Amino acid sequence: MRAPDPVVTFIVVLVVGLAAGFLFDRLAGPSWLARQFSGSTRGIVTSALVGIAGALIGYHIAVLLALGGGIVTSVIAAALGATVVLFAWRMAK
């Protein structure tokens, strides 16, 4: 079994983080009431960047724990990392 190409893995992790950020912004963004009081919303770009950062963190934690080198493991680890970091970011705001 061959290790996946690092460029492909990097692009997959970026896409997973970007998708998680966009979905998080649409589904779990600030409520209508919070937007009315704060007067501004977090940008979709910011959510996407935080999602990418979380995906990279999740992927690297999976590599450090030696959970496997497959592309499926990379996608799952990136998605979990992005989810955890996005929810932590929301709680911090």
C-alpha positions as CSV (number, residue, x, y, z in Angstrom):
1,M,0.0,0.0,0.0
2,R,1.4,3.3,-1.1
3,A,1.3,6.5,0.9
4,P,-0.8,9.2,-0.7
5,D,0.8,12.1,-2.5
6,P,1.5,15.0,-0.1
7,V,0.1,17.5,-2.5
8,V,-3.1,15.6,-2.9
9,T,-3.4,15.2,0.8
10,F,-2.8,18.9,1.4
11,I,-5.4,19.9,-1.2
12,V,-8.0,17.4,0.3
13,V,-7.4,18.8,3.8
14,L,-7.8,22.4,2.5
15,V,-11.0,21.5,0.7
16,V,-12.4,19.8,3.8
17,G,-11.6,22.7,6.0
18,L,-13.0,25.2,3.5
19,A,-16.2,23.2,3.2
20,A,-16.5,22.9,7.0
21,G,-16.1,26.6,7.4
22,F,-18.7,27.4,4.8
23,L,-21.2,24.9,6.3
24,F,-20.5,26.2,9.8
25,D,-21.1,29.7,8.8
26,R,-24.4,28.8,7.1
27,L,-25.7,26.3,9.7
28,A,-24.3,27.4,13.0
29,G,-23.5,31.1,12.6
30,P,-24.8,33.7,14.9
31,S,-28.5,33.8,15.5
32,W,-30.8,36.5,14.2
33,L,-31.1,38.0,17.6
34,A,-27.3,38.1,18.1
35,R,-26.9,39.8,14.7
36,Q,-29.4,42.5,15.7
37,F,-27.6,43.4,18.9
38,S,-24.0,43.1,17.6
39,G,-24.6,44.9,14.4
40,S,-22.2,42.8,12.5
41,T,-21.6,39.2,11.5
42,R,-18.5,37.1,11.3
43,G,-17.5,36.9,7.7
44,I,-17.7,33.7,5.7
45,V,-14.0,34.1,4.9
46,T,-13.1,34.1,8.6
47,S,-15.1,30.9,9.1
48,A,-13.5,29.3,6.1
49,L,-10.0,30.2,7.4
50,V,-10.8,28.8,10.9
51,G,-12.1,25.7,9.3
52,I,-8.9,25.2,7.3
53,A,-6.8,25.8,10.4
54,G,-8.9,23.2,12.3
55,A,-8.6,20.7,9.4
56,L,-4.8,21.1,9.4
57,I,-4.7,20.6,13.2
58,G,-6.9,17.5,13.0
59,Y,-4.9,16.0,10.2
60,H,-1.6,16.6,12.0
61,I,-2.9,15.1,15.3
62,A,-4.0,12.0,13.3
63,V,-0.5,11.7,11.8
64,L,1.2,12.1,15.2
65,L,-1.1,9.4,16.7
66,A,-0.3,7.2,13.7
67,L,-3.9,6.5,12.9
68,G,-3.1,5.5,9.3
69,G,-1.9,7.1,6.2
70,G,-4.9,6.7,3.9
71,I,-6.9,9.4,2.3
72,V,-10.0,8.4,4.1
73,T,-8.3,8.7,7.5
74,S,-7.0,12.1,6.4
75,V,-10.5,13.3,5.5
76,I,-12.1,12.0,8.7
77,A,-9.3,13.5,10.8
78,A,-9.5,16.9,9.0
79,A,-13.3,17.0,9.3
80,L,-13.2,16.2,13.1
81,G,-10.4,18.8,13.6
82,A,-12.3,21.5,11.7
83,T,-15.5,20.7,13.6
84,V,-13.8,20.9,17.0
85,V,-11.9,24.1,16.2
86,L,-15.0,25.8,14.7
87,F,-17.1,25.0,17.7
88,A,-14.4,26.2,20.1
89,W,-14.1,29.4,18.1
90,R,-17.8,29.9,18.3
91,M,-17.8,29.4,22.1
92,A,-14.9,31.9,22.4
93,K,-16.8,34.6,20.6
